[in-house]
Amino acid sequence: MNKRITSALLLLLLGGQTQAQTTQPAPSEGFQFKKGLIALTGSRYGREAIYTDPLAYQLYTGSLKQPAADAVFGQDEQGREVKWLPVTADSLNRLRPQRNAFRSGGAPAGPGVVAGSLRGGIGGGGGYTYLTYPATREQVALLNIKGNSNVYVNGELHMGDAYSMGYMHIPVRLKKGVNEFYVRGISITAGLEFSTKKALLRTDDPTLPSIRLGESNAALQGAIVVVNMSVTPLTDLQLKSKVANKEVTTTLPAIPPMSSRKVAFGFNGTGVSAKGAQTCNLSLSQKGKLIDEASLSVEATAPGASYSQTFISQIDGSLQYYAVTPQPTNSGPAALFLSVHGAGVEASGQARAYKPKDWGTLVAATNRRPRGFNWEDWGRLDALEVLTIAKNQFKPDPRQIYLTGHSMGGHGTWFLGATYPDKWAAIAPCAGYPTLKEYGSADGVIPDGSSNPLEQILLRAGNQSDVLKLTNNYKPLGVYIFHGDADRTVPVTYARQMRKMLGETQPDMSYYEYPGGSHWFGDHSVDWKPLFDFFKWHQLPVDSTVNTIDFTTANPGISASYRWASVEQQLQPLVYSRIQLNRTAQGISGTTSNVAVLKLALNEFGANKAVKITLDSLSAIDYKTASASDTLILRREGGKWSQTDRLSLKQKGPHRNGTFKDAFNNRMVFVYGTTGTAAENEWAYNKARFDAETWYYRGNGAVDIISDKAFDAARYANRGVVLYGNQTTNRAWNSLLAACPIQVSRGQVTVGSERFTGDGLGAYFVWPRADSPTASVAVVAGTGMPGMKAANANQYFAGASGFPDFMVFDISMLRDGGKGIKTAGFFDNNWSLTNQTSTK
């Protein structure tokens, strides 16, 4: 697709573009795309590992024909022709098709017919926009597109701006001649910005704390995006901040070539004495030479007002924030309310929706972004990080911890409440939907099932997201359901569904439908007095008083324990495990389902006490405590339960249980291969950069991207590793994966005794770092260029998408969907392959 075409032919293909469209702008000018071609190419992405994209398939296999007005791209599922049709920008520079431009499949439509899912954003669409830019010389530009999921720039894949936030600025290299842009999305805006600077500061997506008057403000931290516009790494960078004449200089990490990174910097707010917006001036320099300057506005808040506070996340080492509505007076331990926001809402706005509570502090986490991960995956981890920070900072009464949220945060409340039922005294979902299998969101719904055994494995990897299978976990909680009865965004039927499901089993539930209430009917959509009165009536009981447990989990690596019992290992990976236990003065009895290893804390029995354990009507275990803090670990094997030693950290367990996504944690580092062919090495770097761009956009994140030559196990100890390439192309492979039963090299994949050959195979799999008790390695691999390109899509960043421990597929998946999956499954508890955990 890098054919040279003349300007005259370009004009013909795009329906006669004006001369202004094809004239090279001056370096200081910008360029706005005004014309292009669009086609409903039929791509399908969503909340699962399988994706289809006919255009990407043709691009990767070299069969994609040059788009031209009215040229046929292919056929839709009904066998109708899909054509490329011209599109012209409207007054807002949106390349939006006419309302009657399409029928389904891309054929011309009759009056009033609108094609479905035209936007082509995350999880939707199926449409591509084709743009070109004729450059008179090789140069670097900054690409900004809104309303797209990704874009191929002369074949290089980059992240898009699906939510049209405007802050996705991508440095791209333009070649002399015609440059091609295949944009996954329709109804987009697109432009180029030109600069002679080798690095730029971008101020439209900062992460900032508040300057809190009357508090210590000498060591505040913010974050800003630095763009490397050069083809070499940027090192020895310093960022100087100046607020009210107080200066702080921060040394920055390296910025890889033609990439951007959100970097943390320090600033001193002690010179600020008045509330309101304050200017923070920034200057970027390299070895003392000024590169770029910019300024930010930082809010100074009065004592008692809601504020934002930043922290370094242990997920990736990036700077994140949470917001607080403080308690007016602090006269000792009080309550803590964790509030989780809806889609598109900032945590700062969420906190401001609540009036201060005289009996507790409200803290709003971010989910890493206003949309982020639906409070699952890394959104879940963000909520837990903030909860831990808030407990340490505000020292609440441990019996008075509460959870609430609105819309997507209502789902977050249902999900976090069911996943960690021993953390909350009560929960209150407002205008929430319980599960992404029914409601979905921007990434679509989680599929409810499949007749394909391999796809069933993939879906099982997301079992922890099915809240409806975890409703017994709500039993010990107070549950307050609040919903407007006229809500058209999240219909009240979801609240009624949960009321019906819980009605016969939930001993402590209150339900209220707000008459005439829409999705948002003012701050009392969340700050509802009866809701907080309900909270006030509830306290977390202490462990000594909890003698009955009914707990379900799908993944011990996400949620293993309730109170004094913990599911340490499962018999079948990621099938639901349930424990129903009763504790008396004589011992513990009950039933288990899908539990291989169970841990019981016996501290309530005291020292030198005879304890009888009877599980599943099997032979009883007699045990005598040695101390008042004994822990008993039991293994089910051969039809009986028996005492066993503490599990080795080398085995699976709550500390590290897979799946593939597990490695994207522990301050992970992306390691790309350099020992392959030029094309393989280029793919590895571009794929690592694409994942970093996506992680930044979805998760407000920042990650180290390094070559295999730069990877040193000691330097990156206990950090997650994401490895790009294969055994042939990445020199870090053998040091990290020598013992792994899955091996990928040029031309073949072996999974235990199974062997697959060809250059079109791709693979994702996870493996524990042998030199770490907690960190894992995630591998994104291919057997050749077609297979590597097939692994390009990073659906693993879609919230709640299911990825097992391993999956192997070939490039035909992009065309045929699940038929392209070769094998998928889970390692057993010893990180070995067994017949029970792999399906072919």
Secondary structure, DSSP 8 states (H G I E B T S, - for coil): ------HHHHHHHTTS--HHHHS---TT-EEE--EEEEE----B--SBS--B-HHHHHHHHT------TT-EEEE-TTS-EEE-EEEE--TT--B---TTS--TTS----TT---TT-S--TT----EEEEEEEESS-EEEEEEEES-SEEEETTEEEE--TT--S--EEEEEE-SEEEEEEEE-SSBEEEEE--S-SEEEEEEEEE---EETTS--TTEEEEEEEEE-SSS-B-SEEEEEEETTEEEEEE---B-TTEEEEEEEEE--TT--SSEEEEEEEEEEETTEEEEEEEEEEEEE-TTS-EEEEEE-TTTS-EEEEEEE--S---S--EEEEEE--TT--HHHHHHTS--BTTEEEEE--TTSSSTTTTSTHHHHHHHHHHHHHHHHH---TT-EEEEEETHHHHHHHHHHHH-GGG-SEEEEES--S-TTTT--TT-------SSHHHHHHHHTTGGG-GGG-GGGGTTSEEEEEEETT-SSS-THHHHHHHHHHHTT-SSEEEEEETT--S--SGGGT--HHHHHHHHT-----GGG--EEEEEES-TTT--EETTEEEEE-SSTTS-EEEEEEE-SSEEEEEEES-SEEEEE-GGG-SS-EEEEEETTS--EEEE-SSTT-EEEEEEETTEEEE-----TTS-BTTB---GGGGS-SS-EEEE--SS-HHHHHHHHHHHHHHHHHHHHHH----EEEETTT--TTTTTT--EEEES-TTT-TTHHHHHTT-SEEEETTEEEETTEEEESSSEEEEEEEE-TT-SS-EEEEEEESSHHHHHHT---GGGSTT-B--SEEEEETTHHHHGGGGEEEEE---TTS---TTTEE-
